[in-house]
Structure formats: C-alpha cells, structure tokens
Amino acid sequence: MTTTMFDPQSDFAGLHASADTLFGVFRIDRIRVALPLTELREVIPCPPEFSPLPARAPGLVGAVNLRHLVIPVLDLRRLTGIEDATGDQVIVIVAQQGRVFGLIADEIEGVSRVSGDALMRMTVGGDLPSLFSHSFERPDDDAVVSLLDAEAIAALPGMPVVRDTGPRGVPVEAEGVVADASRRTVMLITCGEIGLAMEVDDVHSVIPTLTVRSSPLDGPACRGVVHLHGHAVPAVDPLGLLGLGGMSEGGTLRGVVLALPRGLIVLTVNDVAHIASVPNADVLPLPPLGMPKSEFISGVLQYEGARQYVMVDGDAMRRDAELDALAALGLPLDPRKAAAVTDGPPASEEQPRTVGAQRTHEGRHVVQSVRKFLTYNVGVETATLLSQIGEILPYPREVIPLDSGGVIKGVFTHRRTSVPLLCLPTLLGRYEEINPDTSRVLLVAVERDDGSSSAVGFIVPALHAIEDSVWEESGGENEYSGLSLSNSPLVKIGTEEQGRMMPHIDLHRIAAAELSY
C-alpha cells in the first residue's frame, strides 16, 4: 500500500478541495471508515435476517426492504477477514451516482468536518480491488479513518445495486448537486429517555468517547470542559439548555460539537443513534401546551412512525449571545497558543428577560430575570454579564510592566493588538494579592466614539462559575455613579431558595470610562 498527499486533480478531490467537507464516520470492528454525507442516505437497524438474492458477490449477505425499495447489503467484515460481530449492528444506506446499496456497521461514530488538504490519497498494490480511496486523521482523537470508495464497492464482481428512485436528501451542496427541499438529513441523538434531532449541517463533529473535566466554568449551564483541538472547550448539558430537565450522572458520554461565531461548545449526550434522511413534513409544530418555551426547539420529529425526537434549532443556537459568549471562553491548553476566537467586540447584550418586578424592604427596585453571569473573585464574589466578556486568558507571560503602583499593571499583545492590563480589584477599591499562576484576564472589547474598537484586559484573582440570575437591581443610569463595590447594583445568582447576592460589575462601562481618559 502506498500513501500520497491529497491530489487536487483526482476525481474525488474535485468535490472537496475548495472547502471543508462533512463525513459520516462508522466503525467495523476496530476499523473506522467514512463516507461523504452527500453519499450517506441514512442509517437503519440491522434486521434479524436478510432476504436472499440470486447473486454471488464478495461480502453480499442479502437484501432489505426499505420503504418498498429492495436494497442489497454488503458485509465488509467478510472482505477484510474480520470475525462475525456478536452485538447489535446497523446498516448504512449508501446512495452514489443514482445507485443504492447497504453496508453493515457495528456503530455510528458521528460526523467529522475535514479540510481538503487533510485527506491523503491511498492506493493498494496487487490485483485485489481497493475499497477505499483516501484516509484522514480524525481531529477529535487522532484516530485513522479510511474513506470508502462507493463507486469501487458498487463495481465489485457480481455486486447487485438498485437504481435510486426515491428523493435524495443532500446535506452538503456540491457543484452540480441540487438538494431536495422536501427532505432534510438529521442526526438522531439520545439523552437518557429523551431523543434529540439536529440537522447535520449544524454539527461540527462528534466525539466518540467524552471525558468531562472540572473547571472554573462549572455551573448550572456548564458541566465542565472537554479537551479538544488544544483547547478546554465548555461542555453543556443539552437537556438543561432546552428546559427539559437535566442528564443523569454516570454512563457513557459522547460529545456533539457545535461551532459558534467565537468558538466551540460540546453538547454532552449518551449516544448518536442514527443519521437519517427524513421528510420535512415529519417535523411537526410544537403543541401550545406541554413543551418548554425554548427558542432552541423548532418542532417534534416523528421518525419512522415510532420514536419522537425534539428538533433542535442550530441557527437559533448560533445567534444566541449567551451561548456565543460561553463558546468564547474556551482556553488554550498551552498558554502560549492564542485562543481560537474571532476578533471583534462581543455580541450585544440582551436585556433581562423580565417576568415581574418588586421592591425589597430596603427600597431597592429589583427586576426578576434569567441571564447568564460569570462569577469571580475580586476579594469578594462579584458577577458580570457573560455576554460582556470576549475571552478569558491566562495571565500573559510577556508584559511590559508599569511600576506606577496604580491600576494599570502593564501592556501585553494579543493577536497583533496591544492591550492594557488593569487590576480589577484595585480599580474597585480592593487590594488583593495577584498570583500570575492562578489569576485570569477577562478581555473586554468596547466601541469608541470614532467607531474603532479597543480591548481592555481586567485581572481577576480567581474564576468561580457561569450561573443564571434570579433578579437584578434596576434603578436607572444615575444610580451607578462610581467604580466601587458599594454603589454597584446587586444581582442574585443561583436559585430563589439558595441564591447569593453580589455586586453586578459592568465591565463595559468601566472599560469605556478608562479608555476615555
């Protein structure tokens, strides 16, 4: 066998060289193989037995009847000399150039997004047919994945294939390929007893085996972090995010990775069950009662007339300012590497989602709200709206120090931008010892009067968590009349029964005030 780097002139490369491509990855024993999602029709359970066909071909086991279409099925184990499987298996339905056939697999491992230059062309010596054309290294866990050549499989001696007479749901449009607007290709996910469905275009990749590590970001919205692409990426409970309760502790976890404008988040799930092409008409509108009022739920999918899945709106997730701010908090595992977050100011803040108002016994005017806050230590516990924070950085290794003894500790560079480094405890009238090994820098971007954007780095001694608010004090602009903890508005964090009251620090306003001097 010989290996060459990706050849942009090859027949296969013409489809994928210009942009990233989504591949469905599945496992056959210990071998991982993949197909472009443009060729993967759907995945169905393996029946107890196959219907016989009057044909003999290497690996042919028979046929299945799928919606009145007789599909021949091939077992690649028989071609590779692997022993028969003992557990449950699935059939991957392949649709290629108007022909359809099935491949038996042990397990679906999800979707990987691979760039054209990451593909390596493979050739096999001798007279035996080569069943795969390229290979790539899966970015999530460095596993080697072989890219099956559907055309070569269909051309095996004696291999029957059926003409594709049904509609095709094409998840990724390619040159010369028109998607069928009446269908969509979805990934079916299980979270305990609840099933979720997402369009495959909304999925960045899937992590087959997930290890969630504790971090300062831990809280109701964040289960911890996952090490991915050299970063600690926030891991989110999707059931909690959708208002469907929460996932139980323990059990095997997989990760569904979503790409947001400023970073990645990982949804923690129990399993990625299937990838299926479904009619749009099977996605039913939400009932007026019974379902949570979540902006991330777009309907209910009735799959094959049996199990129902909650349809997740990936576009709504990408538009959400709080989720985007959480994605921006992914920290590089190597502090010398820049965070993989786009430049620019943070997304605009949302107004509190108010559900009522009341006055406390001290005459303070408070508004009940549910917003995401980052809590941290400046000598006392304080909170800032998560959407105000562009990035969280380790204390920079290289700083131009300013020994004035004041608020500004120095200047550092971040992604070709010079950033002033301010000590937030000192700014707020607290004089806490700053330990560079444990302190963090909150990067806040503000727009200046001339239309340009500038960033300010605020040093905080320690991070606590990302949590929801219960209520916020609201009394007008003139009540926030200084940079001290005593006259900052209060916010209650946590729950009504076990919440904590703490100062609400407006870092946008502080940064704008400092930059105006």
Beta strands, then each sheet from edge to edge (+ up, - down):
strand 1: 2-5
strand 2: 21-28
strand 3: 31-36
strand 4: 40-45
strand 5: 60-66
strand 6: 69-74
strand 7: 90-96
strand 8: 99-105
strand 9: 107-114
strand 10: 120-123
strand 11: 132-137
strand 12: 144-148
strand 13: 162-163
strand 14: 183-191
strand 15: 194-199
strand 16: 205-207
strand 17: 224-228
strand 18: 231-236
strand 19: 254-260
strand 20: 263-269
strand 21: 271-279
strand 22: 283-284
strand 23: 297-302
strand 24: 308-312
strand 25: 331-332
strand 26: 357-359
strand 27: 365-368
strand 28: 372-377
strand 29: 381-385
strand 30: 391-394
strand 31: 400-401
strand 32: 408-413
strand 33: 418-423
strand 34: 440-447
strand 35: 453-460
strand 36: 462-473
strand 37: 490-493
strand 38: 500-503
sheet 1: 1+ 10- 11+ 12- 3- 2+ 9-
sheet 2: 4+ 7- 8+ 6+ 5-
sheet 3: 4+ 7- 8+ 13-
sheet 4: 21+ 14- 15+ 24+ 23- 22+
sheet 5: 16+ 19- 20+ 18+ 17-
sheet 6: 16+ 19- 20+ 18+ 25-
sheet 7: 26+ 27- 36+ 28- 29+
sheet 8: 26+ 27- 36+ 37- 38+
sheet 9: 30+ 34- 35+ 33+ 32- 31+
end
